[in-house]
Amino acid sequence: MSAHIYQTPKNAMQSGKARMSTWVLEHDPREAKKADPLMGWAGSGDTKQQLRLTFPSLDAAKAYAERSGIPYHVTMPAPKSLKIQAYADNFR
């Protein structure tokens, strides 16, 4: 059982950057989801998939994973690039 650590992305519906500094630890799935024969909903017996832990920093997330004996991999956020554009460029 391994875990995935990543930083929460910016909400696409908002321009603010609130709660972007939190880091999330999610467990990787151990078994594939299968359809329920009665209802047809997808599900599995792996309850660790439902667990989502948030941490204030990357170091805190790594420390928790190491203390709990969970192997992990970290996905760093993509570098931010700004496209500086003037309003006058619309008329050229």
N, C-alpha and C positions, 0 to 999 in steps of 0.2 A: 504494500500500500504506500503510494507516494502522494505528495501534495504539490500544488501549484501556487506560487506566491506572485501576486501582481498588484499594481497600483490601480485604484479605481479611476476610470476614465471620466472626462468631463461630460456632463449631461448635454446632449445635442439640442435639447429644447431650451436651454438657458445659456446666457452668455457669461454668467458668473462662474467662479472656480471654487465654490464651497465644497467641502468634503473631498477634494482631490488629493489631499495629502494622506489619506488613509490607505493602508495596505491590506490586502485580502488573502487569506489562506483557504484554499478549497482542495478537498481530497479528489484525486483522480478516480474515475470509476473502476471498480474491480470486475464487474460483470456487465454484459450488454443488457439493455432494456428489452423487454419482450412484451408483446401485446397480451392483455388480460383476455381470457376466452369469453367471459361473460359480457364485459362492458367495452372491450377493445381499447382501453386506455393503456398507454405505455408505462411500464414500471419495472422495478427490480427489487431484490431483497437486500441490496446494499444501502444501509442507512447512513453511511458516512458521506454519501453524495449530497445529502440534505444539509450537512454541516457547513457553515460559512462563517469564519472567524475574521474579525477586523482588528487591526493593530495600528497604533499611531505612527510607527516607523518600520522601515525594512528590518532594522536590527532586532526589534522586538519580535517580529514574525519569525525571523531566522532562529532567535533564541528559543522561542516556544517549540519550533519544529525539532531542534536539536535536543532540547530537554525531554521532549516526548518520544524521541527516537524515530521520528518520521523523516524518511528521505524526501527531499524537496528540490524543485527547480524554480528559478526566479526568472520572470519575464520583465525586463526593464521597459519603462515607457518610451515611446518613440520621441525623438527630439522634436521640439516645437519649432516650426518655421513660420515666420510672418511674411505675408506678401504685402509689401507697402505699395499702395496704389492711391493716386490722387484722383479727385473727382474729374479733373480736366482731361484725364486719359480717356474718358468715355466719349469724347468729342474729337479724337484724332483719327 
